[in-house]
């Protein structure tokens, strides 16, 4: 699974730390999601999508091997 | 909220964040207590051995009581350190906890089976000690190491 959270963050102009605080997770978690090391739960993915005001599919997309 | 019920490990099963420091204090306190006791009683290793034969009445001697007390002290400390909440306890942390617990069980049973094969009954007390400490110690080390790796990744990113 890949994601374009970095781009979305840049558009919204918020840091990893600010996003982390908005959805009450650690900065480490935001960082590992962005670098595709951690796959968030559905709840967390929906929360992230809500922050960016977009549907989940526009932020997270499946890859070939998924 | 609904999502709290969905978390893999309920935060209510963990101790408060600050109990980690109480746990560390207990572990540190255990060291001088034990050292002083061993200085006063150089034969401690004999005095608290479990009775090997049914007729032995070595339970609840001074040595045995001290062994119980000091073991409880260090175990309480380890439990508080191992299962204290992180400052921000999120789902990734819960996942790391579970993985580390699984590793700790694997390692403990590996060592247990090895010691079953390669020791005889006399070393029973040593096996008991290993089993008391290894799961918690290994869990703590593995979990902290993983958290340290996450933090290192974050720092790398910031540079």
Backbone of each chain as ProteinMPNN parsed JSONL, in Angstrom:
{"seq_chain_A": "XXXXXXXXXXXXXXXXXXXXXXXXXXXXXXXXXXXXXXXXXXXXXXXXXXXXXXXXXXXXXXXXXX", "coords_chain_A": {"N_chain_A": [[0.84, -1.198, 0.0], [0.563, 2.185, -0.874], [0.993, 5.737, -0.255], [0.004, 9.201, -0.465], [0.581, 11.024, 1.514], [2.579, 12.867, 2.203], [2.488, 14.75, 0.155], [-0.132, 15.699, 0.454], [0.096, 16.789, 2.981], [1.849, 18.852, 2.449], [0.266, 20.433, 0.789], [-1.722, 21.196, 2.561], [-0.117, 22.412, 4.285], [0.948, 21.498, 6.832], [2.908, 20.133, 9.527], [4.516, 16.918, 10.264], [4.33, 16.553, 12.985], [2.185, 18.201, 13.681], [0.064, 17.002, 12.298], [0.115, 14.535, 13.587], [-0.719, 15.279, 16.135], [-3.318, 16.146, 15.605], [-4.682, 13.768, 15.051], [-4.249, 12.283, 17.263], [-1.928, 10.439, 17.487], [1.486, 9.167, 17.671], [4.368, 11.061, 16.538], [6.188, 9.412, 15.376], [4.622, 7.399, 14.311], [3.204, 8.68, 12.226], [5.382, 9.282, 10.646], [6.379, 6.687, 9.965], [4.214, 5.703, 8.55], [4.146, 7.429, 6.344], [6.553, 6.772, 5.142], [6.0, 4.292, 4.215], [6.414, 2.146, 5.974], [4.723, 1.321, 7.873], [1.453, 0.085, 8.027], [-1.517, 1.725, 8.4], [-4.382, 1.25, 10.615], [-7.834, 0.804, 9.602], [-9.433, 2.677, 10.918], [-7.56, 4.648, 11.602], [-6.661, 5.407, 9.065], [-9.014, 6.503, 8.028], [-9.317, 8.66, 9.744], [-7.083, 10.181, 9.037], [-7.733, 10.771, 6.408], [-9.959, 12.347, 6.88], [-8.826, 14.6, 8.038], [-7.519, 15.695, 5.823], [-9.676, 16.166, 4.272], [-10.56, 14.474, 2.193], [-11.577, 11.55, 0.289], [-10.615, 8.254, 1.471], [-9.417, 6.662, -0.507], [-8.146, 8.441, -2.152], [-5.897, 9.072, -0.848], [-4.656, 6.781, 0.168], [-3.466, 4.048, -1.656], [-3.737, 0.821, -3.215], [-1.064, -1.457, -4.017], [0.601, -3.387, -6.613], [1.552, -5.819, -5.387], [-0.094, -6.135, -3.18]], "CA_chain_A": [[0.0, 0.0, 0.0], [1.334, 3.437, -0.831], [0.144, 6.887, 0.095], [0.55, 10.516, -0.846], [0.39, 11.907, 2.669], [3.547, 13.978, 2.174], [1.954, 15.769, -0.757], [-1.314, 16.281, 1.087], [0.562, 17.632, 4.085], [2.433, 20.061, 1.86], [-0.855, 21.26, 0.321], [-2.39, 21.757, 3.736], [0.948, 23.104, 5.013], [1.104, 21.101, 8.234], [4.056, 19.247, 9.762], [4.198, 15.587, 10.796], [3.948, 16.694, 14.395], [0.832, 18.774, 13.767], [-0.866, 15.951, 11.879], [0.082, 13.541, 14.669], [-1.537, 15.796, 17.23], [-4.718, 16.202, 15.164], [-5.338, 12.453, 15.099], [-3.72, 11.693, 18.505], [-0.939, 9.358, 17.436], [2.828, 9.717, 17.836], [5.016, 11.516, 15.288], [6.842, 8.235, 14.79], [3.64, 6.656, 13.516], [3.011, 9.424, 10.979], [6.609, 9.125, 9.859], [6.486, 5.339, 9.389], [3.16, 5.543, 7.525], [4.576, 8.169, 5.149], [7.649, 6.068, 4.459], [5.486, 2.957, 3.875], [6.896, 1.098, 6.866], [3.627, 0.887, 8.739], [0.128, 0.2, 7.409], [-2.43, 2.124, 9.474], [-5.685, 0.589, 10.687], [-8.884, 1.512, 8.866], [-9.844, 3.848, 11.708], [-6.541, 5.693, 11.49], [-6.681, 5.877, 7.673], [-10.186, 7.369, 7.889], [-9.039, 9.901, 10.464], [-6.137, 10.955, 8.225], [-8.505, 11.28, 5.266], [-10.841, 13.414, 7.365], [-8.015, 15.807, 8.213], [-7.248, 16.283, 4.504], [-10.951, 16.417, 3.615], [-10.643, 13.723, 0.943], [-11.836, 10.135, 0.547], [-9.415, 7.47, 1.791], [-8.784, 6.13, -1.726], [-7.301, 9.454, -2.789], [-4.669, 9.195, -0.076], [-4.031, 5.447, 0.227], [-3.808, 3.202, -2.807], [-3.134, -0.514, -3.212], [-0.021, -1.696, -4.996], [0.56, -4.692, -7.286], [1.791, -6.99, -4.535], [-1.061, -6.212, -2.068]], "C_chain_A": [[0.879, 1.254, 0.0], [0.393, 4.603, -0.529], [0.805, 8.181, -0.344], [0.391, 11.524, 0.288], [1.34, 13.097, 2.661], [3.028, 15.124, 1.327], [0.775, 16.488, -0.105], [-0.931, 17.209, 2.25], [1.121, 18.949, 3.56], [1.326, 21.008, 1.396], [-1.511, 21.976, 1.499], [-1.403, 22.543, 4.612], [0.949, 22.793, 6.515], [2.281, 20.128, 8.355], [3.571, 17.877, 10.218], [3.684, 15.692, 12.229], [2.525, 17.22, 14.539], [-0.23, 17.75, 13.374], [-1.022, 14.901, 12.987], [-0.836, 13.996, 15.798], [-3.025, 15.805, 16.867], [-5.419, 14.853, 15.29], [-4.856, 11.631, 16.294], [-2.961, 10.37, 18.332], [0.438, 10.002, 17.611], [3.38, 10.185, 16.483], [5.675, 10.353, 14.578], [5.882, 7.479, 13.881], [3.365, 7.355, 12.19], [4.209, 9.207, 10.052], [6.696, 7.748, 9.202], [5.383, 5.08, 8.356], [3.627, 6.21, 6.225], [5.685, 7.445, 4.402], [7.292, 4.604, 4.182], [6.057, 1.833, 4.727], [5.788, 0.562, 7.742], [2.309, 1.112, 8.013], [-0.874, 0.556, 8.506], [-3.707, 1.288, 9.468], [-6.699, 1.406, 9.887], [-9.287, 2.787, 9.595], [-8.85, 4.989, 11.517], [-6.517, 6.278, 10.072], [-7.853, 6.839, 7.466], [-9.971, 8.705, 8.591], [-8.115, 10.807, 9.654], [-6.876, 11.592, 7.051], [-9.394, 12.446, 5.685], [-10.077, 14.726, 7.543], [-7.793, 16.5, 6.861], [-8.527, 16.568, 3.727], [-11.088, 15.713, 2.274], [-11.027, 12.285, 1.264], [-10.534, 9.346, 0.723], [-8.663, 7.039, 0.53], [-7.89, 7.158, -2.411], [-5.975, 9.601, -2.068], [-3.91, 7.871, -0.027], [-4.449, 4.636, -0.987], [-3.057, 1.868, -2.734], [-2.047, -0.589, -4.263], [-0.197, -3.095, -5.588], [0.572, -5.859, -6.298], [0.775, -7.12, -3.385], [-2.164, -7.221, -2.361]], "O_chain_A": [[1.823, 1.36, 0.783], [-0.83, 4.464, -0.548], [2.015, 8.237, -0.564], [0.109, 12.701, 0.065], [0.967, 14.201, 3.059], [3.106, 16.293, 1.704], [0.695, 17.716, -0.11], [-1.543, 18.255, 2.467], [0.902, 20.012, 4.139], [1.419, 22.222, 1.578], [-1.81, 23.169, 1.45], [-1.797, 23.241, 5.547], [0.951, 23.696, 7.351], [2.605, 19.401, 7.416], [2.393, 17.685, 10.519], [2.736, 15.013, 12.623], [1.759, 16.763, 15.388], [-1.276, 17.638, 14.015], [-2.126, 14.444, 13.284], [-1.619, 13.217, 16.341], [-3.881, 15.512, 17.702], [-6.61, 14.795, 15.599], [-5.039, 10.414, 16.325], [-3.295, 9.348, 18.932], [0.552, 11.226, 17.69], [2.914, 9.757, 15.427], [5.722, 10.301, 13.349], [6.269, 6.981, 12.823], [3.3, 6.705, 11.146], [4.062, 8.983, 8.851], [7.043, 7.642, 8.025], [5.587, 4.33, 7.402], [3.517, 5.629, 5.145], [5.752, 7.498, 3.174], [8.173, 3.778, 3.944], [6.174, 0.698, 4.266], [5.901, -0.532, 8.295], [2.069, 2.182, 7.453], [-1.066, -0.22, 9.442], [-4.069, 0.693, 8.453], [-6.444, 2.559, 9.54], [-9.462, 3.84, 8.981], [-9.234, 6.139, 11.3], [-6.372, 7.487, 9.895], [-7.706, 7.869, 6.808], [-10.39, 9.751, 8.096], [-8.316, 12.02, 9.58], [-6.687, 12.766, 6.734], [-9.562, 13.412, 4.939], [-10.586, 15.808, 7.25], [-7.866, 17.724, 6.761], [-8.476, 17.146, 2.642], [-11.654, 16.264, 1.33], [-10.828, 11.835, 2.392], [-9.489, 9.723, 0.192], [-7.432, 7.048, 0.497], [-6.984, 6.797, -3.162], [-5.034, 10.186, -2.604], [-2.687, 7.838, -0.161], [-5.633, 4.544, -1.309], [-1.921, 1.792, -2.266], [-2.09, 0.116, -5.271], [-1.029, -3.879, -5.131], [-0.269, -6.756, -6.356], [0.787, -8.13, -2.682], [-3.058, -7.414, -1.537]]}, "seq_chain_B": "XXXXXXXXXXXXXXXXXXXXXXXXXXXXXXXXXXXXXXXXXXXXXXXXXXXXXXXXXXXXXXXXXXXXXXXXXXXXXXXXXXXXXXXXXXXXXXXXXXXXXXXXXXXXXXXXXXXXXXXXXXXXXXXXXXXXXXXXXXXXXXXXXXXXXXXXXXXXXXX", "coords_chain_B": {"N_chain_B": [[-15.297, 6.414, 22.796], [-15.904, 4.729, 19.609], [-13.597, 3.8, 18.32], [-11.835, 3.224, 20.341], [-12.485, 0.767, 21.357], [-11.623, -0.723, 19.321], [-8.927, -0.861, 19.378], [-5.918, -2.76, 19.434], [-4.582, -3.655, 21.774], [-6.02, -3.005, 24.757], [-5.72, 0.147, 26.252], [-6.361, 0.246, 28.915], [-5.374, -2.009, 30.044], [-2.832, -1.473, 30.671], [-0.244, -0.025, 32.772], [-0.151, 3.278, 34.312], [1.724, 5.956, 32.709], [3.746, 7.04, 34.383], [4.417, 4.997, 36.091], [6.482, 3.579, 35.107], [8.828, 4.747, 36.009], [8.712, 4.291, 38.734], [8.957, 1.555, 38.668], [11.572, 1.271, 37.62], [12.971, 2.384, 39.758], [12.452, 0.476, 41.743], [13.792, -1.746, 40.679], [16.423, -0.806, 40.686], [16.714, -0.359, 43.428], [16.663, -2.923, 44.375], [19.168, -3.978, 43.858], [21.351, -3.025, 45.721], [20.184, -3.997, 48.115], [20.162, -6.737, 47.761], [22.901, -7.177, 47.378], [23.98, -6.479, 49.865], [22.762, -8.367, 51.51], [23.896, -10.695, 50.462], [26.51, -10.281, 51.186], [26.381, -10.447, 53.955], [25.43, -13.027, 54.22], [27.25, -15.314, 53.004], [26.757, -17.838, 52.051], [24.462, -17.838, 50.544], [23.527, -19.014, 48.21], [23.171, -21.628, 48.84], [21.333, -21.46, 50.877], [18.752, -20.74, 50.008], [17.803, -22.681, 48.366], [15.326, -24.675, 46.784], [13.533, -27.272, 48.525], [14.758, -30.425, 47.788], [14.195, -33.048, 48.357], [11.218, -34.734, 49.501], [10.999, -34.786, 52.261], [12.464, -32.638, 53.225], [12.459, -29.557, 54.998], [12.813, -26.909, 54.071], [11.43, -24.66, 53.503], [10.377, -21.259, 53.963], [12.487, -20.452, 55.567], [14.877, -17.996, 56.782], [16.5, -17.353, 54.594], [14.979, -18.264, 52.442], [12.679, -16.686, 52.675], [13.812, -14.188, 52.229], [14.625, -14.512, 49.607], [12.109, -14.769, 48.348], [11.055, -12.199, 48.911], [12.928, -10.432, 47.702], [12.797, -11.265, 45.078], [10.138, -10.753, 44.428], [10.231, -7.99, 44.6], [11.942, -7.246, 42.459], [10.567, -8.356, 40.336], [8.101, -7.004, 40.4], [9.042, -4.48, 39.768], [10.02, -4.954, 37.147], [7.636, -5.643, 35.839], [6.229, -3.21, 36.019], [7.868, -1.556, 34.497], [7.783, -2.863, 32.031], [5.068, -2.85, 31.291], [4.097, -0.242, 31.365], [2.295, 2.566, 30.152], [3.155, 4.228, 27.077], [4.103, 7.665, 26.429], [2.554, 8.677, 24.295], [0.308, 6.465, 23.445], [-0.202, 4.634, 20.824], [-1.628, 2.88, 17.929], [0.481, 1.708, 16.522], [2.434, 1.4, 18.453], [1.122, -0.445, 20.098], [1.134, -2.614, 18.384], [3.883, -3.126, 18.221], [4.309, -3.86, 20.869], [2.865, -6.282, 21.024], [4.25, -7.86, 19.128], [6.762, -7.926, 20.353], [6.156, -9.258, 22.703], [5.491, -11.751, 21.675], [7.967, -12.547, 20.636], [9.355, -12.681, 23.055], [8.112, -14.846, 24.308], [8.754, -16.929, 22.525], [11.599, -16.953, 22.814], [11.845, -17.482, 25.544], [10.682, -20.062, 25.789], [12.344, -21.495, 24.121], [14.778, -21.376, 25.525], [13.928, -22.593, 27.872], [13.292, -25.196, 26.987], [15.793, -25.991, 26.052], [17.155, -25.972, 28.507], [15.791, -27.906, 29.869], [16.601, -30.121, 28.485], [19.387, -30.116, 28.764], [20.05, -29.915, 31.487], [20.013, -31.273, 34.858], [17.819, -32.272, 37.595], [18.883, -30.912, 39.839], [19.584, -28.356, 39.146], [17.276, -26.985, 39.187], [16.382, -24.63, 40.496], [17.779, -22.661, 39.165], [16.659, -22.788, 36.655], [14.099, -21.985, 37.285], [14.608, -19.336, 38.037], [15.549, -18.297, 35.603], [13.223, -18.51, 34.083], [11.573, -16.794, 35.446], [12.622, -14.314, 34.879], [13.442, -13.992, 32.153], [11.269, -13.71, 30.138], [10.159, -11.14, 30.71], [12.417, -9.431, 30.78], [13.521, -9.807, 28.236], [11.369, -8.963, 26.682], [11.221, -6.228, 27.418], [13.719, -5.266, 26.525], [13.611, -5.771, 23.75], [11.332, -4.342, 22.949], [11.988, -1.687, 23.692], [14.193, -1.338, 22.076], [13.053, -1.405, 19.527], [11.457, 0.888, 19.676], [13.456, 2.765, 19.913], [14.609, 2.504, 17.406], [12.526, 3.545, 15.818], [12.542, 6.204, 16.688], [15.039, 6.954, 15.809], [14.744, 6.858, 13.051], [12.978, 8.97, 12.751], [14.564, 11.12, 13.557], [16.55, 11.078, 11.625], [15.095, 11.853, 9.429], [14.546, 14.477, 10.064], [16.958, 15.772, 9.889]], "CA_chain_B": [[-15.52, 6.381, 21.343], [-15.887, 3.388, 19.028], [-12.259, 3.339, 17.94], [-11.084, 2.725, 21.496], [-12.747, -0.672, 21.459], [-10.968, -1.394, 18.196], [-7.479, -0.938, 19.548], [-5.495, -4.157, 19.608], [-4.401, -3.88, 23.201], [-6.717, -1.903, 25.421], [-4.816, 0.89, 27.126], [-6.71, 0.024, 30.316], [-4.599, -3.136, 30.564], [-1.468, -1.012, 30.929], [-0.078, 0.862, 33.925], [0.069, 4.669, 33.902], [3.048, 6.276, 32.178], [4.755, 7.319, 35.412], [4.801, 3.801, 36.857], [7.764, 3.092, 34.599], [9.922, 5.264, 36.845], [8.626, 3.551, 39.996], [9.517, 0.237, 38.363], [13.038, 1.396, 37.53], [13.462, 2.611, 41.117], [12.398, -0.815, 42.441], [14.86, -2.606, 40.174], [17.692, -0.253, 41.189], [16.747, -0.566, 44.888], [16.876, -4.351, 44.613], [20.591, -4.341, 43.724], [22.097, -2.946, 46.988], [19.565, -4.875, 49.116], [20.635, -8.089, 47.47], [24.353, -7.222, 47.575], [24.244, -6.464, 51.312], [22.347, -9.685, 52.001], [24.869, -11.719, 50.061], [27.729, -10.049, 51.961], [26.144, -10.979, 55.299], [25.247, -14.48, 54.103], [27.99, -15.743, 51.805], [26.276, -19.132, 51.556], [23.069, -17.624, 50.124], [23.1, -19.908, 47.134], [22.71, -22.874, 49.455], [20.273, -21.267, 51.867], [17.379, -20.6, 49.501], [17.441, -23.711, 47.382], [14.067, -25.348, 47.094], [13.794, -28.618, 49.032], [14.822, -31.396, 46.7], [13.481, -34.242, 48.806], [9.929, -34.42, 50.099], [11.14, -34.629, 53.705], [13.14, -31.387, 53.595], [11.546, -28.481, 55.39], [13.611, -25.699, 53.871], [10.562, -23.529, 53.159], [10.176, -20.182, 54.928], [13.653, -20.074, 56.359], [15.228, -16.601, 56.495], [17.011, -17.263, 53.226], [13.87, -18.455, 51.508], [11.827, -15.489, 52.744], [14.507, -13.1, 51.552], [14.547, -14.822, 48.174], [10.756, -14.409, 47.909], [10.874, -10.747, 48.97], [13.736, -9.714, 46.71], [12.301, -11.62, 43.749], [8.91, -9.981, 44.221], [10.626, -6.598, 44.38], [12.48, -7.044, 41.112], [9.521, -8.695, 39.368], [7.168, -5.879, 40.353], [9.735, -3.444, 39.011], [10.058, -5.316, 35.728], [6.271, -5.545, 35.315], [5.866, -1.801, 35.868], [8.629, -1.014, 33.371], [7.358, -3.495, 30.778], [3.686, -2.58, 30.903], [3.669, 1.14, 31.556], [1.93, 3.21, 28.889], [4.046, 5.235, 26.511], [3.492, 8.995, 26.513], [1.452, 8.576, 23.344], [0.141, 5.03, 23.228], [-1.054, 4.501, 19.638], [-1.779, 1.498, 17.438], [1.767, 1.145, 16.141], [3.063, 0.982, 19.71], [0.447, -1.687, 20.497], [1.627, -3.689, 17.52], [5.246, -3.447, 18.665], [4.172, -4.587, 22.134], [2.455, -7.658, 20.757], [5.363, -8.554, 18.478], [7.832, -8.136, 21.326], [5.682, -10.31, 23.602], [5.608, -13.017, 20.953], [9.392, -12.874, 20.64], [9.76, -13.046, 24.41], [7.618, -16.206, 24.562], [9.61, -17.827, 21.74], [12.929, -17.04, 23.417], [11.729, -18.138, 26.842], [10.456, -21.498, 25.635], [13.556, -22.067, 23.547], [15.739, -21.559, 26.612], [13.352, -23.571, 28.786], [13.44, -26.533, 26.412], [17.223, -26.287, 26.084], [17.61, -26.279, 29.862], [15.208, -29.21, 30.209], [17.395, -31.172, 27.856], [20.802, -30.133, 29.145], [20.33, -29.846, 32.926], [19.243, -32.24, 35.636], [16.931, -31.712, 38.605], [19.556, -30.091, 40.846], [19.637, -26.966, 38.679], [15.898, -26.535, 39.07], [16.227, -23.243, 40.942], [18.299, -21.778, 38.117], [15.651, -22.755, 35.599], [13.012, -21.147, 37.794], [15.058, -17.944, 37.95], [15.555, -17.909, 34.192], [11.847, -18.353, 33.63], [10.983, -15.619, 36.087], [13.15, -13.038, 34.393], [13.684, -13.851, 30.716], [10.21, -13.123, 29.299], [10.01, -9.703, 30.934], [13.632, -8.711, 30.393], [13.647, -9.834, 26.779], [10.312, -8.095, 26.16], [11.589, -4.825, 27.614], [14.849, -4.925, 25.66], [13.186, -5.792, 22.349], [10.37, -3.256, 22.752], [12.734, -0.42, 23.758], [15.07, -1.282, 20.903], [12.201, -1.046, 18.393], [11.093, 2.298, 19.838], [14.67, 3.532, 19.617], [14.734, 2.52, 15.941], [11.536, 4.5, 15.292], [13.007, 7.558, 16.969], [16.198, 7.234, 14.974], [14.195, 7.162, 11.73], [12.397, 10.306, 12.815], [15.655, 12.099, 13.629], [17.193, 11.084, 10.315], [14.197, 12.616, 8.571], [14.59, 15.902, 10.402], [18.271, 16.352, 9.543]], "C_chain_B": [[-15.349, 4.974, 20.783], [-14.459, 2.9, 18.822], [-11.449, 2.84, 19.128], [-11.275, 1.231, 21.665], [-11.995, -1.43, 20.382], [-9.47, -1.546, 18.382], [-7.067, -2.343, 19.959], [-5.319, -4.476, 21.091], [-5.028, -2.704, 23.932], [-5.765, -1.179, 26.354], [-5.118, 0.658, 28.605], [-5.936, -1.148, 30.915], [-3.165, -2.729, 30.89], [-1.437, -0.114, 32.165], [0.093, 2.3, 33.441], [1.522, 4.929, 33.518], [4.107, 6.368, 33.276], [5.21, 6.072, 36.165], [6.088, 3.179, 36.331], [8.914, 3.51, 35.514], [9.918, 4.599, 38.224], [9.264, 2.172, 39.805], [11.036, 0.268, 38.312], [13.641, 1.573, 38.918], [13.488, 1.294, 41.893], [13.543, -1.72, 42.0], [16.208, -2.136, 40.714], [17.818, -0.524, 42.686], [17.089, -2.016, 45.226], [18.363, -4.713, 44.634], [21.358, -4.222, 45.051], [21.529, -3.864, 48.075], [20.128, -6.283, 48.984], [22.14, -8.216, 47.77], [24.69, -7.289, 49.062], [23.902, -7.822, 51.913], [23.398, -10.752, 51.667], [26.191, -11.544, 50.801], [27.583, -10.638, 53.355], [26.055, -12.504, 55.264], [25.967, -15.008, 52.869], [27.46, -17.055, 51.228], [24.848, -19.031, 51.02], [22.613, -18.639, 49.076], [22.655, -21.263, 47.673], [21.422, -22.641, 50.221], [18.867, -21.159, 51.271], [17.035, -21.619, 48.424], [16.126, -24.369, 47.781], [14.371, -26.752, 47.618], [13.729, -29.638, 47.904], [14.05, -32.658, 47.077], [12.195, -33.836, 49.534], [10.057, -34.134, 51.589], [11.781, -33.316, 54.137], [12.131, -30.317, 53.984], [12.264, -27.149, 55.262], [12.75, -24.492, 53.509], [10.505, -22.541, 54.32], [11.292, -20.055, 55.956], [13.943, -18.615, 56.034], [15.655, -16.424, 55.048], [15.896, -17.353, 52.214], [12.961, -17.234, 51.477], [12.482, -14.315, 52.04], [14.449, -13.281, 50.036], [13.181, -14.415, 47.618], [10.626, -12.885, 47.831], [11.654, -10.045, 47.864], [13.268, -10.04, 45.293], [11.025, -10.853, 43.434], [9.222, -8.526, 43.905], [11.061, -6.38, 42.931], [11.423, -7.37, 40.056], [8.49, -7.58, 39.253], [7.759, -4.752, 39.526], [9.708, -3.722, 37.517], [8.662, -5.201, 35.1], [5.89, -4.093, 35.067], [6.594, -1.183, 34.674], [8.073, -1.55, 32.051], [5.984, -3.0, 30.339], [3.192, -1.207, 31.335], [3.321, 1.709, 30.179], [3.064, 4.081, 28.379], [3.347, 6.588, 26.628], [2.315, 9.094, 25.561], [1.339, 7.109, 22.965], [-0.782, 4.859, 22.018], [-1.005, 3.08, 19.091], [-0.451, 0.877, 17.009], [2.535, 0.639, 17.373], [2.451, -0.333, 20.185], [0.948, -2.865, 19.68], [3.039, -4.117, 17.931], [5.228, -4.23, 19.968], [3.856, -6.051, 21.891], [3.579, -8.46, 20.119], [6.456, -8.889, 19.487], [7.443, -9.227, 22.317], [5.838, -11.678, 22.953], [7.06, -13.481, 20.925], [9.834, -13.362, 22.012], [9.312, -14.465, 24.742], [8.468, -17.22, 23.797], [10.942, -18.047, 22.444], [12.871, -17.797, 24.736], [11.563, -19.644, 26.691], [11.649, -22.19, 24.996], [14.564, -22.368, 24.656], [15.239, -22.609, 27.606], [13.568, -24.992, 28.274], [14.906, -26.946, 26.416], [17.651, -26.692, 27.486], [16.979, -27.572, 30.376], [16.079, -30.341, 29.693], [18.775, -31.277, 28.496], [21.087, -29.961, 30.638], [19.588, -30.978, 33.621], [18.524, -31.527, 36.781], [17.589, -30.758, 39.583], [19.534, -28.608, 40.45], [18.259, -26.34, 38.558], [15.739, -25.054, 39.409], [16.727, -22.262, 39.885], [17.321, -21.667, 36.962], [14.479, -21.873, 35.999], [13.379, -19.672, 37.647], [15.027, -17.442, 36.503], [14.153, -17.615, 33.713], [11.147, -17.161, 34.237], [11.374, -14.354, 35.33], [13.152, -12.893, 32.871], [12.517, -13.236, 29.933], [10.11, -11.609, 29.461], [11.226, -8.928, 30.456], [13.755, -8.67, 28.87], [12.603, -8.923, 26.135], [10.73, -6.629, 26.244], [12.69, -4.416, 26.635], [14.394, -4.805, 24.207], [12.268, -4.61, 22.036], [11.069, -1.898, 22.738], [13.601, -0.24, 22.515], [14.258, -0.855, 19.681], [11.793, 0.429, 18.467], [12.275, 3.194, 19.502], [14.868, 3.621, 18.101], [13.765, 3.527, 15.308], [12.013, 5.934, 15.486], [14.182, 7.956, 16.095], [15.749, 7.596, 13.553], [13.677, 8.596, 11.674], [13.49, 11.375, 12.791], [16.357, 12.23, 12.291], [16.43, 11.98, 9.361], [14.37, 14.116, 8.789], [15.896, 16.564, 9.967], [18.281, 16.817, 8.08]], "O_chain_B": [[-14.719, 4.124, 21.412], [-14.138, 1.745, 19.106], [-10.476, 2.108, 18.947], [-10.356, 0.514, 22.062], [-11.755, -2.63, 20.508], [-8.817, -2.274, 17.634], [-7.758, -3.021, 20.719], [-5.858, -5.464, 21.588], [-4.622, -1.556, 23.752], [-5.077, -1.81, 27.157], [-4.247, 0.845, 29.455], [-5.844, -1.278, 32.136], [-2.372, -3.557, 31.338], [-2.445, 0.474, 32.555], [0.446, 2.522, 32.283], [2.429, 4.215, 33.946], [5.215, 5.851, 33.132], [6.262, 6.08, 36.805], [6.714, 2.361, 37.005], [9.843, 2.742, 35.762], [10.974, 4.368, 38.813], [10.006, 1.689, 40.66], [11.706, -0.593, 38.883], [14.683, 0.996, 39.23], [14.443, 1.026, 42.622], [14.184, -2.376, 42.821], [17.032, -2.943, 41.144], [18.895, -0.877, 43.166], [17.727, -2.292, 46.242], [18.772, -5.637, 45.337], [21.963, -5.202, 45.485], [22.28, -4.441, 48.862], [20.513, -6.92, 49.964], [22.594, -9.213, 48.332], [25.564, -8.049, 49.477], [24.656, -8.362, 52.723], [23.732, -11.595, 52.499], [26.915, -12.514, 51.027], [28.513, -11.245, 53.885], [26.544, -13.184, 56.166], [25.362, -15.135, 51.804], [27.684, -17.354, 50.055], [24.107, -20.013, 51.037], [21.457, -19.063, 49.065], [21.862, -21.961, 47.041], [20.529, -23.488, 50.23], [17.887, -21.456, 51.956], [16.085, -21.434, 47.663], [15.855, -24.588, 48.962], [15.357, -27.362, 47.205], [12.75, -29.694, 47.16], [13.356, -33.255, 46.255], [12.1, -32.748, 50.101], [9.304, -33.323, 52.127], [11.655, -32.921, 55.297], [11.074, -30.193, 53.366], [12.321, -26.363, 56.207], [13.28, -23.416, 53.235], [10.572, -22.92, 55.489], [11.066, -19.605, 57.079], [13.337, -18.049, 55.125], [15.239, -15.487, 54.367], [15.87, -16.604, 51.237], [12.525, -16.795, 50.413], [11.822, -13.542, 51.347], [14.249, -12.324, 49.288], [13.095, -13.796, 46.557], [10.156, -12.342, 46.831], [11.122, -9.175, 47.174], [13.334, -9.189, 44.406], [10.843, -10.364, 42.319], [8.574, -7.906, 43.062], [10.606, -5.449, 42.266], [11.385, -6.738, 39.001], [8.053, -7.243, 38.153], [7.081, -4.146, 38.697], [9.409, -2.836, 36.717], [8.519, -4.725, 33.975], [5.301, -3.769, 34.036], [6.019, -0.389, 33.93], [7.911, -0.807, 31.083], [5.759, -2.757, 29.153], [2.011, -1.03, 31.635], [3.958, 1.383, 29.177], [3.847, 4.612, 29.167], [2.147, 6.652, 26.893], [1.227, 9.528, 25.938], [2.184, 6.58, 22.244], [-2.003, 4.928, 22.158], [-0.418, 2.188, 19.702], [-0.269, -0.336, 17.116], [3.19, -0.402, 17.333], [3.168, -1.232, 20.622], [1.159, -3.962, 20.199], [3.35, -5.307, 17.984], [6.025, -5.149, 20.161], [4.481, -6.944, 22.463], [3.839, -9.598, 20.51], [7.007, -9.99, 19.481], [8.283, -10.027, 22.728], [6.261, -12.64, 23.595], [7.352, -14.654, 21.16], [10.588, -14.328, 22.127], [10.049, -15.21, 25.387], [8.858, -18.248, 24.35], [11.365, -19.185, 22.648], [13.722, -18.639, 25.022], [12.225, -20.416, 27.384], [11.931, -23.349, 25.3], [15.127, -23.46, 24.722], [16.019, -23.412, 28.118], [13.973, -25.879, 29.025], [15.239, -28.087, 26.736], [18.417, -27.64, 27.652], [17.559, -28.256, 31.218], [16.272, -31.362, 30.352], [19.275, -32.374, 28.742], [22.252, -29.868, 31.026], [18.662, -31.569, 33.065], [18.619, -30.306, 36.909], [16.92, -29.871, 40.113], [19.474, -27.725, 41.305], [18.087, -25.304, 37.916], [15.052, -24.315, 38.703], [16.176, -21.173, 39.724], [17.166, -20.604, 36.363], [13.937, -21.12, 35.189], [12.571, -18.862, 37.192], [14.557, -16.342, 36.212], [13.906, -16.618, 33.034], [10.242, -16.583, 33.635], [10.565, -13.442, 35.162], [12.898, -11.807, 32.35], [12.741, -12.325, 29.136], [9.99, -10.881, 28.476], [11.091, -7.892, 29.804], [14.056, -7.627, 28.29], [12.894, -8.207, 25.177], [10.61, -5.882, 25.273], [12.613, -3.365, 26.0], [14.749, -3.85, 23.516], [12.405, -3.961, 20.999], [10.786, -1.057, 21.885], [13.726, 0.861, 21.978], [14.719, -0.035, 18.887], [11.784, 1.131, 17.456], [12.116, 4.247, 18.885], [15.244, 4.668, 17.575], [14.128, 4.262, 14.39], [11.91, 6.768, 14.587], [14.32, 9.111, 15.69], [16.29, 8.511, 12.932], [13.898, 9.327, 10.709], [13.37, 12.391, 12.107], [16.715, 13.328, 11.865], [17.009, 12.752, 8.597], [14.346, 14.91, 7.849], [15.935, 17.767, 9.709], [19.293, 17.331, 7.602]]}, "name": "protein", "num_of_chains": 2, "seq": "XXXXXXXXXXXXXXXXXXXXXXXXXXXXXXXXXXXXXXXXXXXXXXXXXXXXXXXXXXXXXXXXXXXXXXXXXXXXXXXXXXXXXXXXXXXXXXXXXXXXXXXXXXXXXXXXXXXXXXXXXXXXXXXXXXXXXXXXXXXXXXXXXXXXXXXXXXXXXXXXXXXXXXXXXXXXXXXXXXXXXXXXXXXXXXXXXXXXXXXXXXXXXXXXXXXXXXXXXXXXXXXXX"}
